[in-house]
Amino acid sequence: MTPPRDAGDTTEHDRADLLPPGHRVGDWAVTELIGAGGWSTVYAARPVEAARSRPARDRGDDVALKVMPTAGLAPRQARRIVESARREVELGRRAGHPRLIGLRESFVLSAPDRPAVDGAIVLVMERAAGSLRELLDAGVSEGERGGLIAGICEGLAHLHRSGWVHADLKPENVLLGRDGSVRLSDFGLATELTGTHGYVPPLGTLDYLPPERWRAPLGELGVQVRPSADIWALGVVIHEVFASGASPFPGATPLARGAAVQEYGEGRAPLRMDLAVPPFWRALAADCLAPTHAARAPHTAESLLARIAAHEGTRGARVRGARSRARSAVLAGVLCAGVGTTLWSDTVREDGFTDPDRAGATVGTVRVFNAERGCQDRADRDPQCSLGLAIDPLRPYAAGNVVPTRVWHGDDLTTDCRLSDGQPVIDEEDLQSTLWFRVRLPHGSAYPSAWLPAVRTKDRPTLPGCPHPASTR
Ligand SMILES: Nc1ncnc2c1ncn2[C@@H]1O[C@H](COP(=O)(O)OP(=O)(O)OP(=O)(O)O)[C@@H](O)[C@H]1O
């Protein structure tokens, strides 16, 4: 919960705030420091009685104490802390769920001997074994990743169903039980929706703010947020889980990455995900990271969860089927070896695409160019190096507007016309073009033809202009 104008890191705490092991806080005795955020310090603690009578290894009743000091703060800051605690307590009371960290009680600490924490607000929470941030730092195993993301989605789906927006989703706030199960935490910014929006103070963690938050006006009630803001943050987290903690947005600092988010949001830069993110999760993250609220809104936590369930359900079957497919692929490779590299040069058209055999018809070839480093030398048609072809060249070139058929660097596509005033597309080298080529797809494809943006090829064959397509928007 860091002010957006900060660098996104938590501030250093005054050491006088820190409570030593054994210090009594209400009915609890501090056992160790867990960590500190911008406005609070979190300690592990156990019930005072148990601290005296039970062996250290018995941690069944361990709790986490979130201590939010108010002493010495300006009245506005103190009000902010009180408001943040109120939100946490309210949400804990009304929207409890196995995927949300449990809140046991809250009270104001009386500690006249320690003025730094006297009057602090204390939340007594279920203690988690760690956070997703710690797991990312240590390295998440491949087998854990899907389950973690599904757990986060379950928590978000419950929050959104209950009419709340978390508004500060990030790996520090994804806590993990001893069994690895997910518990969302830190509801200090969570807000209840009134209609389609909720309002939050102008705080948050820069790396997880969607493009629209960077220009959101600050009204009397705060800044407007919608559930799609949590979905954006989820997209960043998915990327981090699969790309060793790396953000999908380039930049050495949270502010620089924030600038990259804004460029992307304004259509001035493409979304560039790490190649380590597997295709299914890449597509899911891309939907979460749709640049506008409107494009993101169809991707609810519920719908993402359903997609994950279907994917995880078929994963076992796919792994089992992979061996036999690998055998078939070897056979297919042998059979195709003499065919050459021009794809889909067979005749036929049902859809208005020019029949190359027709007298006088003009067709050309465009060779696919993938500017992404590491993808040009690969011959294995790795899905992570594949490029999409648009369904509609008048709509944004993004997930949701691409045909299922993928293409790779070096593929030759047959094209019969060019459209000069399609949707502008910017490539990885910041070249922008509104030129598109209509290309034909192989028999049996879901669409008979699709559109290649000119930034994805170096070729400029002489072709007639395409009849202007009616947008499918
Ligand atoms: N119930 C809990 N059990 C175990 N660890 C917790 C618990 N609650 C918070 N933590 C950990 O304590 C640390 C501090 O949490 P806190 O909520 O104060 O700040 P933050 O989320 O890191 O930052 P900020 O709130 O300023 O955005 C975090 O690393 C968090 O993972």
Ligand as a Chemical Component Dictionary entry (heavy atoms), coordinates in Angstrom:
data_LIG
# 
_chem_comp.id                   LIG 
_chem_comp.type                 NON-POLYMER 
_chem_comp.pdbx_formal_charge   0 
_chem_comp.three_letter_code    LIG 
# 
loop_
_chem_comp_atom.comp_id 
_chem_comp_atom.atom_id 
_chem_comp_atom.alt_atom_id 
_chem_comp_atom.type_symbol 
_chem_comp_atom.charge 
_chem_comp_atom.model_Cartn_x 
_chem_comp_atom.model_Cartn_y 
_chem_comp_atom.model_Cartn_z 
_chem_comp_atom.pdbx_ordinal 
LIG N1  N1  N 0 -0.811 -13.120 8.151 1  
LIG C1  C1  C 0 0.467  -13.122 7.776 2  
LIG N2  N2  N 0 1.242  -14.233 7.947 3  
LIG C2  C2  C 0 2.526  -14.236 7.553 4  
LIG N3  N3  N 0 3.143  -13.191 6.958 5  
LIG C3  C3  C 0 2.437  -12.062 6.756 6  
LIG C4  C4  C 0 1.081  -11.962 7.164 7  
LIG N4  N4  N 0 0.619  -10.724 6.824 8  
LIG C5  C5  C 0 1.648  -10.085 6.243 9  
LIG N5  N5  N 0 2.745  -10.887 6.188 10 
LIG C6  C6  C 0 4.041  -10.522 5.620 11 
LIG O1  O1  O 0 4.537  -9.415  6.327 12 
LIG C7  C7  C 0 5.189  -8.495  5.474 13 
LIG C8  C8  C 0 4.663  -7.082  5.705 14 
LIG O2  O2  O 0 3.287  -7.045  5.344 15 
LIG P1  P1  P 0 2.486  -5.702  5.217 16 
LIG O3  O3  O 0 1.093  -6.036  4.873 17 
LIG O4  O4  O 0 2.749  -4.878  6.414 18 
LIG O5  O5  O 0 3.235  -4.921  4.076 19 
LIG P2  P2  P 0 3.399  -5.133  2.500 20 
LIG O6  O6  O 0 2.166  -5.771  1.946 21 
LIG O7  O7  O 0 4.710  -5.809  2.243 22 
LIG O8  O8  O 0 3.554  -3.634  2.021 23 
LIG P3  P3  P 0 2.451  -2.494  1.941 24 
LIG O9  O9  O 0 1.323  -2.875  2.854 25 
LIG O10 O10 O 0 3.157  -1.281  2.367 26 
LIG O11 O11 O 0 2.075  -2.492  0.514 27 
LIG C9  C9  C 0 4.969  -8.978  4.056 28 
LIG O12 O12 O 0 6.154  -9.587  3.601 29 
LIG C10 C10 C 0 3.890  -10.026 4.170 30 
LIG O13 O13 O 0 4.098  -11.076 3.232 31 
# 
loop_
_chem_comp_bond.comp_id 
_chem_comp_bond.atom_id_1 
_chem_comp_bond.atom_id_2 
_chem_comp_bond.value_order 
_chem_comp_bond.pdbx_ordinal 
LIG N1  C1  SING 1  
LIG C1  N2  SING 2  
LIG C1  C4  DOUB 3  
LIG N2  C2  DOUB 4  
LIG C2  N3  SING 5  
LIG N3  C3  DOUB 6  
LIG C3  C4  SING 7  
LIG C3  N5  SING 8  
LIG C4  N4  SING 9  
LIG N4  C5  DOUB 10 
LIG C5  N5  SING 11 
LIG N5  C6  SING 12 
LIG C6  O1  SING 13 
LIG C6  C10 SING 14 
LIG O1  C7  SING 15 
LIG C7  C8  SING 16 
LIG C7  C9  SING 17 
LIG C8  O2  SING 18 
LIG O2  P1  SING 19 
LIG P1  O3  DOUB 20 
LIG P1  O4  SING 21 
LIG P1  O5  SING 22 
LIG O5  P2  SING 23 
LIG P2  O6  DOUB 24 
LIG P2  O7  SING 25 
LIG P2  O8  SING 26 
LIG O8  P3  SING 27 
LIG P3  O9  DOUB 28 
LIG P3  O10 SING 29 
LIG P3  O11 SING 30 
LIG C9  O12 SING 31 
LIG C9  C10 SING 32 
LIG C10 O13 SING 33 
# 
